[in-house]
Amino acid sequence: MRAWSSVYASSVLDLCHGRHSDLVWQFWAPASSRVDVTIASNGGSPEVGFGGHIDLGGQTKQTARGRVLVTGGGGSIGKSITRRLLASNTPVTILETSFHPDELPRTSLENQALLRVHAGDIRNTTALASALTLDVVGVIHLAAVSRVAWCQRNSNDCMDVNERGTEIVFDALTQLNTKDHGKRWFILASSLEVYGDGSLGSDVPIREDDETKPGNAFGLSKLAAESIVQSRISGLMRETTSPSGGIHAVVLRLSNVYGDIYDHSERLVPSITTQALSHQAIQISGGEQVLDMLHQDDCVDAFMLAISHINTSLHHHNKWPFAPFTSSPSFSFEVYNIASSFTAKIPSLVDTIVTLTNSKSPIRYIATDSQYPNVYRVDTTKARKFLGFNARVTIQKGLRLYVKTHLQHLSSFLSRTFESTCWQSSAASKDFEQQYLDILKLDGCLAHVDLDVQGEFVGLTPPDFEEGDHWSVRPLNAATHKDDEDTTHQSDPPTLIRLRGWERETFDGAEPSYLGIWRDANDASIAPGPVKLGKIFETNLTTSSAGKRPLVDWELHVNPDSRESTVRLVVPETNPPLQLISPTYIGGNFSLAHVDARSDNVWNIRLSPTCCPSPPPWPFSQNDPIEWSVQYQRTSSARPFRASSAKALCSRIARAQRKAQADLVALSSTDSQHHQPHSPKLSRLPTEWAYANLPACSNICHDDHPTVCLDTGDCQCVLSSCVARNKFPFTDYAYMNDISFPPPSTAGQKGQATLEERVVRASWRSTLRPQAASYLSSHPRFPNIHVAPLTPDDADWLANLRGLNGEMVEPGTLMNEHCYSADAQMERGLMRMGSVPAKAAEMVFIRHYQGRFNSDGRIDHTYQWVRQNVEQFDESKVIIPFTHDWGQCLAFDWNVWRMRDKMGLTVHPLVKSTTAWSVMGDLNSPCYRPHQDVVVSPRTCLSTKLLNIFSSISSVKPARERHVLATFKGTLWGTGRLNRQQLMCNRAGWNSGERSSRRLNGLEEEGPDLVTLWDNTGEYDYMGILNNTIFCPQPAGTTGWSTRLVDSIFAGCIPVLIGHATHPPFFDMLDWSKFSVRVETWELAQLEDILLSRYFIDDIERLQMNLMLVRDAFVYPLDDMTEEAAQKIILGSQEDNARRGPLFWALHSTRMKMLTMWPLDDAYDRP
């Protein structure tokens, strides 16, 4: 992950001598866990045309008579123009700040010798001079801040890039002419936004010479760019003897361009389409705007026609066939409207895309953004007359092709991912299989062992774990770890292995025992039959006891079928092999038997290492069945013995690919003329959504995955924190007043801006998800809330609530532990806002105190009482807070499997239609509904310390000054124990507490030597370790939420989220990829190396800065604060210098959900 930074010296990406390689998603997986699946054909080459796009343009002949410089050539229009030019054997140079070579298709590489790519900013004169070589005959100037929304975020930089950047490029072209007195041309991409709403909204189509009156910063900047070019041309014309040869300039005022699948994901058509393909909410701002939609192929035609027009005019001895705005034999300036005249309202575009994708996306309407014109209606007569331009691609045809290209790209990506991930590539598989079968790496490992009992995996438990004198099998929730030690390797297979219980899980320091059997000391033979795996201690290994001696060395046989990750334990030197056989039921007896190799039960053991002294990868570590059960199930407590995360992922990739292929077939089989868009039937109740009760789909984080979601057709796509490919090179300057090039000067020690200075210059809006940013940009008011009255029982309880010393206290008073009081804090914040009458309320808040004894048993009575006593009660407008572990499941257990057994498929009927404000966002249980509930932050018992010690950002130590790379200390029981244990092991090359010579990337010369602390805090107390650690891993607890997350964030320690099974607080509003990092569970074995190699100091400082911008969302007021101070902390406002507390985010998140309309099922026919 490398941040974009300004380029001072140009660099050339040589595409002429290297072969193009596909960039595919890399997922570490052992070769021998293959799953048999069938992959359908791709439905045609994914590299159809440029960037996977079929070109519908009509202008394919060679137009330019030399090399063309395309500034911004890595953008959507730039790539398409480059493709068209290369196809006509025209040499092209691209100058681009953020260029992605993998978006170039193989077809363009046939002409790759014609292509040069220069990395640099157009305002960097060094980079520009290297790109403007003497063989350049013309410039297509596309480089710009090219979106209205982006210009809103930093109007200063927008104007600088679009106006000053244009000036620099044009002047450089003029300077180039002085070297050879050439005649060159300059085409500027402008926008219809220069006219503004006043002009575009008229009934008469606007012509090029009509009034320009931009209504937003983007339009102003484009008009300024046009003025620069026109004034420069006028100035050159006034020169009596021009050393600049000749320059002919054309301005193309473009309509709304669409059609490239690599376009910015926030643009209108890409955002609608990706949301529709994944059945996630489509958000519409306003909806009454009438848009002219210009397909990118028609847009490229306009540029090709403009080049041809200039060349033709030059060929006719500089005699122009018309009177441009400004002209002479050597210079000219022309302006053209480029639009399609195919118009549609946004709801119509949504209906078309939803129909083409057969989507069940919810629809949300928000307030109109006044920055955008309501009507786009222009006259293109001039372009038609003098350029020969005529748009050919209708909206229906263009959108159909766009959806088809997306599906082809998705199908191709999934197919490639399956091949590279799921063991179909033979060469890679063989290399990895050799590592995978290196059983010696298990020596000294900590592992857990599971046995096949009637087709399900059951944990093997040592005798010292419970009262008893023998090893046994226990249910899933009690699966126990073992130490695999004293492994020796003979000259020939098999390998011998010893298994003993883990010291940490024995009671009262009792000695752990080995897995083995007692046999006659004088008779080496062992007979088949029942055996008791009794207690065998270290002292028993060297001496006999009562004529018996122990057998603890087992032959470890590995299943030769590489699709499985199973083993068996065999008594050494027995022929035929005498194998340890699992009990036939939980609590049953083990036995020894000669098993037929063809028997299903021959490979009856799963051995899953969690911590090993040898470097990873470790055998079987990818195929942990417990990890599969936690990460990949939601309501089922089934535990199939052969299940694994790797197999499940590959199965889902294959099924998602087949679904994408089926969607392609369905789209292709329909006649576009008869496939009319239709508006789906919508409900305001989320419970009626067609996908409401489906489990969450898996996500794959990869630049080339269009939707992130693995949609298999039987799951619900959910939000992710995947880091999106940055298509906007000036992201770091959004919501600021700084100019991105040259970068602003820094301050502070060693020339670096302090953390506090960086935070002051930045904006909290940069941490928002796109839909949340759009919603909040209109400055919506807080909804009107009615806080429901207390029941008589609750009122009496509150009136008599006493503290430890008998004093009167408020509910939710902070304690040293069990601080389930976010509910009371939210209630107080709402009451301070002012509870409106029920009839005037948009939402009704029902008070629910989960810190109260038997609170979950009381909620039934409370809910019914409120329903009877609140006028016009509507359960779909009800909010109930849940601040205990399992939220709205209204139950408790220590592990997820028993909770699944208790709850089944759904939550309590009481909360079916309500919005839950819950601290629990686990996707692997039925207790969280990602489309309906709001995940709020828990209240940490350390609130007082956090707010006192880290009261200001200046109290938070900057990441570059911290000495601890990562740390974690926690308990080892309950759900999530495996991840916690994996974190606390000593990994190869990193010993906890030992200072290494390794430093952060970018601080090799001046940064502190780094240390990791696992299962201890070293020389620090808890607050000290938080303030001295760069990365704080957040493994799952009993459920995924934890107050440790709150503590880490407020102290500036970057959260490391593990896996994808949990949504942290306000996940639908905040873009967690901006202030946290995520690792897969299988990456924990290399965590330190991954953190050091993946993130540079500028990445880390950006993450920490963003963390400071959002940290107020996670902390609640202290009990002794004044009402005014408390309200500033829990609520706040949108003002840049204000706090935005938990209630701010909860209210706006709820409002967005209640504005959403939900598509109904076509038919109610589910088992």
Secondary structure as the mmCIF struct_conf table of DSSP 4:
data_model
#
loop_
_struct_conf.conf_type_id
_struct_conf.id
_struct_conf.beg_label_comp_id
_struct_conf.beg_label_asym_id
_struct_conf.beg_label_seq_id
_struct_conf.end_label_comp_id
_struct_conf.end_label_asym_id
_struct_conf.end_label_seq_id
BEND BEND1 TYR A 8 ALA A 9
STRN STRN1 SER A 11 LEU A 13
BEND BEND2 CYS A 16 GLY A 18
HELX_RH_3T_P HELX_RH_3T_P1 ALA A 31 SER A 33
BEND BEND3 GLY A 43 GLY A 44
BEND BEND4 PRO A 46 PRO A 46
BEND BEND5 GLY A 49 GLY A 49
TURN_TY1_P TURN_TY1_P1 PHE A 50 GLY A 51
BEND BEND6 GLY A 52 GLY A 52
BEND BEND7 GLY A 58 GLY A 58
BEND BEND8 LYS A 61 LYS A 61
BEND BEND9 ARG A 65 GLY A 66
STRN STRN2 ARG A 67 THR A 71
TURN_TY1_P TURN_TY1_P2 GLY A 72 GLY A 74
BEND BEND10 GLY A 75 GLY A 75
HELX_RH_AL_P HELX_RH_AL_P1 SER A 76 ALA A 87
TURN_TY1_P TURN_TY1_P3 SER A 88 ASN A 89
STRN STRN3 VAL A 92 GLU A 96
BEND BEND11 THR A 97 SER A 98
HELX_RH_3T_P HELX_RH_3T_P2 PRO A 101 GLU A 103
BEND BEND12 LEU A 104 LEU A 104
TURN_TY1_P TURN_TY1_P4 ARG A 106 ARG A 106
HELX_RH_3T_P HELX_RH_3T_P3 THR A 107 LEU A 114
STRN STRN4 LEU A 115 ALA A 119
TURN_TY1_P TURN_TY1_P5 ILE A 122 ARG A 123
HELX_RH_AL_P HELX_RH_AL_P2 THR A 125 ALA A 131
TURN_TY1_P TURN_TY1_P6 LEU A 134 ASP A 135
STRN STRN5 VAL A 136 HIS A 141
BEND BEND13 ALA A 144 ALA A 144
HELX_RH_AL_P HELX_RH_AL_P3 VAL A 148 ARG A 153
HELX_RH_AL_P HELX_RH_AL_P4 SER A 155 MET A 159
HELX_RH_PI_P HELX_RH_PI_P1 ASP A 160 ARG A 164
HELX_RH_AL_P HELX_RH_AL_P5 GLY A 165 ASP A 180
TURN_TY1_P TURN_TY1_P7 HIS A 181 HIS A 181
STRN STRN6 LYS A 183 SER A 191
HELX_RH_3T_P HELX_RH_3T_P4 LEU A 192 VAL A 194
TURN_TY1_P TURN_TY1_P8 TYR A 195 TYR A 195
HELX_RH_AL_P HELX_RH_AL_P6 GLY A 196 LEU A 200
TURN_TY1_P TURN_TY1_P9 GLY A 201 GLY A 201
BEND BEND14 SER A 202 VAL A 204
HELX_LH_PP_P HELX_LH_PP_P1 PRO A 205 PRO A 205
STRN STRN7 ILE A 206 ILE A 206
HELX_LH_PP_P HELX_LH_PP_P2 ARG A 207 ARG A 207
TURN_TY1_P TURN_TY1_P10 GLU A 208 ASP A 209
BEND BEND15 ASP A 210 ASP A 210
BEND BEND16 ASN A 216 ASN A 216
HELX_RH_AL_P HELX_RH_AL_P7 ALA A 217 ARG A 238
BEND BEND17 THR A 240 THR A 241
TURN_TY1_P TURN_TY1_P11 PRO A 243 SER A 244
STRN STRN8 GLY A 246 LEU A 254
STRN STRN9 ASN A 256 TYR A 258
TURN_TY1_P TURN_TY1_P12 ILE A 261 TYR A 262
BEND BEND18 ASP A 263 ASP A 263
TURN_TY1_P TURN_TY1_P13 SER A 265 GLU A 266
BEND BEND19 ARG A 267 ARG A 267
HELX_RH_AL_P HELX_RH_AL_P8 LEU A 268 LEU A 277
TURN_TY1_P TURN_TY1_P14 SER A 278 HIS A 279
HELX_LH_PP_P HELX_LH_PP_P3 GLN A 280 ALA A 281
STRN STRN10 ILE A 282 SER A 285
BEND BEND20 GLY A 286 GLY A 287
STRN STRN11 VAL A 290 HIS A 295
HELX_RH_AL_P HELX_RH_AL_P9 GLN A 296 HIS A 315
TURN_TY1_P TURN_TY1_P15 HIS A 316 ASN A 318
BEND BEND21 PRO A 321 PHE A 322
BEND BEND22 PHE A 325 PHE A 325
STRN STRN12 THR A 326 SER A 327
BEND BEND23 PRO A 329 SER A 330
STRN STRN13 PHE A 331 ILE A 338
STRN STRN14 THR A 343 LYS A 345
HELX_RH_AL_P HELX_RH_AL_P10 ILE A 346 THR A 357
TURN_TY1_P TURN_TY1_P16 ASN A 358 ASN A 358
STRN STRN15 ILE A 363 ILE A 366
HELX_LH_PP_P HELX_LH_PP_P4 ALA A 367 ASP A 369
TURN_TY1_P TURN_TY1_P17 SER A 370 GLN A 371
BEND BEND24 TYR A 372 TYR A 372
BEND BEND25 ASN A 374 ASN A 374
STRN STRN16 VAL A 375 VAL A 375
STRN STRN17 VAL A 378 VAL A 378
HELX_RH_AL_P HELX_RH_AL_P11 THR A 381 LYS A 382
HELX_RH_PI_P HELX_RH_PI_P2 ALA A 383 LEU A 387
HELX_RH_AL_P HELX_RH_AL_P12 ILE A 395 THR A 421
TURN_TY1_P TURN_TY1_P18 CYS A 422 TRP A 423
HELX_RH_AL_P HELX_RH_AL_P13 SER A 426 TYR A 436
TURN_TY1_P TURN_TY1_P19 LEU A 437 LEU A 437
HELX_RH_3T_P HELX_RH_3T_P5 ILE A 439 LEU A 442
TURN_TY1_P TURN_TY1_P20 ASP A 443 GLY A 444
STRN STRN18 CYS A 445 VAL A 453
TURN_TY1_P TURN_TY1_P21 GLN A 454 GLY A 455
STRN STRN19 GLU A 456 THR A 461
HELX_RH_3T_P HELX_RH_3T_P6 PRO A 463 PHE A 465
BEND BEND26 GLU A 466 ASP A 469
STRN STRN20 HIS A 470 HIS A 470
STRN STRN21 SER A 472 ARG A 474
HELX_RH_3T_P HELX_RH_3T_P7 LEU A 476 ALA A 478
STRN STRN22 HIS A 481 THR A 488
BEND BEND27 SER A 491 PRO A 493
HELX_LH_PP_P HELX_LH_PP_P5 PRO A 494 PRO A 494
STRN STRN23 THR A 495 GLY A 501
HELX_RH_3T_P HELX_RH_3T_P8 GLU A 503 GLU A 505
BEND BEND28 THR A 506 PHE A 507
TURN_TY1_P TURN_TY1_P22 ASP A 508 GLY A 509
HELX_LH_PP_P HELX_LH_PP_P6 ALA A 510 PRO A 512
STRN STRN24 TYR A 514 TYR A 514
BEND BEND29 LEU A 515 LEU A 515
STRN STRN25 ILE A 517 ASP A 520
TURN_TY1_P TURN_TY1_P23 ALA A 521 ASN A 522
BEND BEND30 PRO A 528 PRO A 528
STRN STRN26 GLY A 529 VAL A 531
STRN STRN27 GLY A 534 GLY A 534
HELX_RH_3T_P HELX_RH_3T_P9 GLU A 538 LEU A 541
BEND BEND31 THR A 542 THR A 543
STRN STRN28 SER A 545 SER A 545
TURN_TY1_P TURN_TY1_P24 ALA A 546 GLY A 547
STRN STRN29 LYS A 548 LEU A 551
STRN STRN30 TRP A 554 VAL A 558
HELX_LH_PP_P HELX_LH_PP_P7 ASN A 559 ASN A 559
BEND BEND32 PRO A 560 PRO A 560
TURN_TY1_P TURN_TY1_P25 SER A 562 ARG A 563
STRN STRN31 VAL A 567 VAL A 570
TURN_TY1_P TURN_TY1_P26 PRO A 572 GLU A 573
BEND BEND33 ASN A 575 PRO A 576
STRN STRN32 LEU A 578 ILE A 581
BEND BEND34 THR A 584 TYR A 585
TURN_TY1_P TURN_TY1_P27 ILE A 586 GLY A 587
STRN STRN33 PHE A 590 HIS A 594
TURN_TY1_P TURN_TY1_P28 ALA A 597 ARG A 598
BEND BEND35 SER A 599 SER A 599
TURN_TY1_P TURN_TY1_P29 ASP A 600 ASN A 601
BEND BEND36 VAL A 602 TRP A 603
STRN STRN34 ILE A 605 CYS A 611
BEND BEND37 PRO A 613 SER A 614
HELX_LH_PP_P HELX_LH_PP_P8 PRO A 615 PRO A 615
BEND BEND38 PRO A 616 PRO A 616
HELX_LH_PP_P HELX_LH_PP_P9 PRO A 617 PRO A 617
TURN_TY1_P TURN_TY1_P30 PRO A 619 PHE A 620
HELX_RH_3T_P HELX_RH_3T_P10 SER A 621 ASN A 623
HELX_RH_AL_P HELX_RH_AL_P14 PRO A 625 TYR A 632
BEND BEND39 ARG A 634 THR A 635
STRN STRN35 PRO A 640 PRO A 640
TURN_TY1_P TURN_TY1_P31 PHE A 641 ARG A 642
HELX_RH_AL_P HELX_RH_AL_P15 SER A 645 SER A 669
BEND BEND40 THR A 670 THR A 670
TURN_TY1_P TURN_TY1_P32 SER A 672 HIS A 674
HELX_LH_PP_P HELX_LH_PP_P10 SER A 679 LYS A 681
STRN STRN36 LEU A 682 SER A 683
BEND BEND41 ARG A 684 ARG A 684
HELX_RH_3T_P HELX_RH_3T_P11 PRO A 686 GLU A 688
STRN STRN37 TRP A 689 TRP A 689
TURN_TY1_P TURN_TY1_P33 ALA A 690 ASN A 693
BEND BEND42 LEU A 694 LEU A 694
HELX_LH_PP_P HELX_LH_PP_P11 PRO A 695 PRO A 695
STRN STRN38 ALA A 696 ALA A 696
HELX_LH_PP_P HELX_LH_PP_P12 CYS A 697 CYS A 697
STRN STRN39 SER A 698 ASN A 699
TURN_TY1_P TURN_TY1_P34 ASP A 703 ASP A 704
BEND BEND43 PRO A 706 VAL A 708
STRN STRN40 CYS A 709 LEU A 710
BEND BEND44 GLY A 713 CYS A 715
STRN STRN41 GLN A 716 GLN A 716
TURN_TY1_P TURN_TY1_P35 PRO A 729 PHE A 730
HELX_RH_3T_P HELX_RH_3T_P12 THR A 731 TYR A 733
TURN_TY1_P TURN_TY1_P36 ALA A 734 TYR A 735
BEND BEND45 MET A 736 MET A 736
BEND BEND46 SER A 740 PRO A 742
HELX_LH_PP_P HELX_LH_PP_P13 PRO A 743 THR A 746
BEND BEND47 GLY A 748 GLY A 748
HELX_RH_3T_P HELX_RH_3T_P13 GLN A 749 GLY A 751
HELX_LH_PP_P HELX_LH_PP_P14 GLN A 752 THR A 754
HELX_RH_AL_P HELX_RH_AL_P16 LEU A 755 ARG A 761
BEND BEND48 ALA A 762 ALA A 762
HELX_RH_3T_P HELX_RH_3T_P14 TRP A 764 THR A 767
STRN STRN42 LEU A 768 LEU A 768
HELX_RH_AL_P HELX_RH_AL_P17 PRO A 770 LEU A 776
TURN_TY1_P TURN_TY1_P37 SER A 777 SER A 778
HELX_LH_PP_P HELX_LH_PP_P15 PRO A 780 ASN A 784
STRN STRN43 ILE A 785 VAL A 787
HELX_LH_PP_P HELX_LH_PP_P16 ALA A 788 THR A 791
HELX_RH_AL_P HELX_RH_AL_P18 PRO A 792 ALA A 799
TURN_TY1_P TURN_TY1_P38 ASN A 800 ASN A 800
STRN STRN44 ARG A 802 ARG A 802
TURN_TY1_P TURN_TY1_P39 LEU A 804 ASN A 805
BEND BEND49 GLY A 806 GLY A 806
STRN STRN45 MET A 808 MET A 808
TURN_TY1_P TURN_TY1_P40 PRO A 811 GLY A 812
BEND BEND50 ASN A 816 GLU A 817
HELX_RH_AL_P HELX_RH_AL_P19 ALA A 822 MET A 833
HELX_LH_PP_P HELX_LH_PP_P17 SER A 835 PRO A 837
HELX_RH_3T_P HELX_RH_3T_P15 ALA A 838 ALA A 840
BEND BEND51 GLU A 842 GLU A 842
STRN STRN46 MET A 843 PHE A 845
HELX_LH_PP_P HELX_LH_PP_P18 ILE A 846 ARG A 847
TURN_TY1_P TURN_TY1_P41 GLN A 850 GLY A 851
BEND BEND52 ARG A 852 ARG A 852
TURN_TY1_P TURN_TY1_P42 PHE A 853 ASN A 854
HELX_RH_AL_P HELX_RH_AL_P20 SER A 855 ASN A 869
BEND BEND53 VAL A 870 VAL A 870
TURN_TY1_P TURN_TY1_P43 GLU A 871 GLN A 872
HELX_RH_3T_P HELX_RH_3T_P16 GLU A 875 LYS A 877
STRN STRN47 VAL A 878 PHE A 882
BEND BEND54 HIS A 884 HIS A 884
TURN_TY1_P TURN_TY1_P44 ASP A 885 TRP A 886
HELX_RH_3T_P HELX_RH_3T_P17 GLY A 887 CYS A 889
BEND BEND55 TRP A 894 ASN A 895
HELX_RH_AL_P HELX_RH_AL_P21 VAL A 896 MET A 903
TURN_TY1_P TURN_TY1_P45 GLY A 904 LEU A 905
BEND BEND56 THR A 906 THR A 906
HELX_RH_3T_P HELX_RH_3T_P18 PRO A 909 VAL A 911
BEND BEND57 LYS A 912 THR A 914
STRN STRN48 THR A 915 SER A 918
BEND BEND58 VAL A 919 VAL A 919
STRN STRN49 ASP A 922 ASP A 922
TURN_TY1_P TURN_TY1_P46 LEU A 923 ASN A 924
BEND BEND59 SER A 925 SER A 925
TURN_TY1_P TURN_TY1_P47 PRO A 926 CYS A 927
TURN_TY1_P TURN_TY1_P48 PRO A 930 GLN A 932
STRN STRN50 VAL A 934 VAL A 935
HELX_LH_PP_P HELX_LH_PP_P19 SER A 937 THR A 940
TURN_TY1_P TURN_TY1_P49 CYS A 941 LEU A 942
HELX_RH_AL_P HELX_RH_AL_P22 SER A 943 ILE A 949
TURN_TY1_P TURN_TY1_P50 PHE A 950 PHE A 950
BEND BEND60 SER A 951 SER A 952
HELX_RH_3T_P HELX_RH_3T_P19 ILE A 953 SER A 955
BEND BEND61 VAL A 956 VAL A 956
HELX_LH_PP_P HELX_LH_PP_P20 LYS A 957 PRO A 958
HELX_RH_3T_P HELX_RH_3T_P20 ALA A 959 GLU A 961
STRN STRN51 VAL A 964 PHE A 968
BEND BEND62 GLY A 974 GLY A 974
TURN_TY1_P TURN_TY1_P51 THR A 975 GLY A 976
HELX_RH_AL_P HELX_RH_AL_P23 ARG A 977 LEU A 983
TURN_TY1_P TURN_TY1_P52 MET A 984 MET A 984
BEND BEND63 CYS A 985 CYS A 985
HELX_LH_PP_P HELX_LH_PP_P21 ASN A 986 ASN A 986
STRN STRN52 ARG A 987 ARG A 987
TURN_TY1_P TURN_TY1_P53 ALA A 988 GLY A 989
STRN STRN53 TRP A 990 TRP A 990
TURN_TY1_P TURN_TY1_P54 SER A 992 GLY A 993
HELX_LH_PP_P HELX_LH_PP_P22 GLU A 994 SER A 996
BEND BEND64 SER A 997 SER A 997
STRN STRN54 ASN A 1001 ASN A 1001
TURN_TY1_P TURN_TY1_P55 GLY A 1002 GLY A 1002
TURN_TY1_P TURN_TY1_P56 GLU A 1004 GLU A 1006
BEND BEND65 GLY A 1007 GLY A 1007
HELX_LH_PP_P HELX_LH_PP_P23 PRO A 1008 LEU A 1010
STRN STRN55 VAL A 1011 TRP A 1014
BEND BEND66 ASP A 1015 ASN A 1016
TURN_TY1_P TURN_TY1_P57 GLY A 1018 GLU A 1019
HELX_RH_AL_P HELX_RH_AL_P24 TYR A 1022 ASN A 1028
STRN STRN56 THR A 1029 GLN A 1034
BEND BEND67 THR A 1038 GLY A 1040
HELX_RH_AL_P HELX_RH_AL_P25 THR A 1043 PHE A 1050
TURN_TY1_P TURN_TY1_P58 ALA A 1051 GLY A 1052
HELX_LH_PP_P HELX_LH_PP_P24 CYS A 1053 CYS A 1053
STRN STRN57 ILE A 1054 ILE A 1058
BEND BEND68 GLY A 1059 ALA A 1061
STRN STRN58 THR A 1062 THR A 1062
TURN_TY1_P TURN_TY1_P59 PRO A 1065 MET A 1069
STRN STRN59 LEU A 1070 LEU A 1070
HELX_RH_3T_P HELX_RH_3T_P21 TRP A 1072 LYS A 1074
TURN_TY1_P TURN_TY1_P60 PHE A 1075 PHE A 1075
STRN STRN60 VAL A 1077 VAL A 1079
HELX_RH_3T_P HELX_RH_3T_P22 THR A 1081 GLN A 1086
HELX_RH_AL_P HELX_RH_AL_P26 LEU A 1087 ARG A 1094
STRN STRN61 PHE A 1096 PHE A 1096
HELX_RH_AL_P HELX_RH_AL_P27 ILE A 1097 VAL A 1110
HELX_RH_3T_P HELX_RH_3T_P23 ARG A 1111 PHE A 1114
HELX_LH_PP_P HELX_LH_PP_P25 TYR A 1116 LEU A 1118
TURN_TY1_P TURN_TY1_P61 ASP A 1119 ASP A 1120
BEND BEND69 MET A 1121 MET A 1121
HELX_RH_AL_P HELX_RH_AL_P28 GLU A 1123 ILE A 1130
TURN_TY1_P TURN_TY1_P62 LEU A 1131 LEU A 1131
STRN STRN62 GLY A 1132 GLY A 1132
BEND BEND70 GLN A 1134 GLU A 1135
TURN_TY1_P TURN_TY1_P63 ASP A 1136 ASN A 1137
BEND BEND71 ALA A 1138 ALA A 1138
STRN STRN63 ARG A 1140 ARG A 1140
HELX_RH_AL_P HELX_RH_AL_P29 PRO A 1142 MET A 1154
TURN_TY1_P TURN_TY1_P64 LEU A 1155 LEU A 1155
STRN STRN64 THR A 1156 PRO A 1159
STRN STRN65 LEU A 1160 LEU A 1160
HELX_LH_PP_P HELX_LH_PP_P26 ASP A 1161 ASP A 1161
BEND BEND72 ASP A 1162 ASP A 1162
#
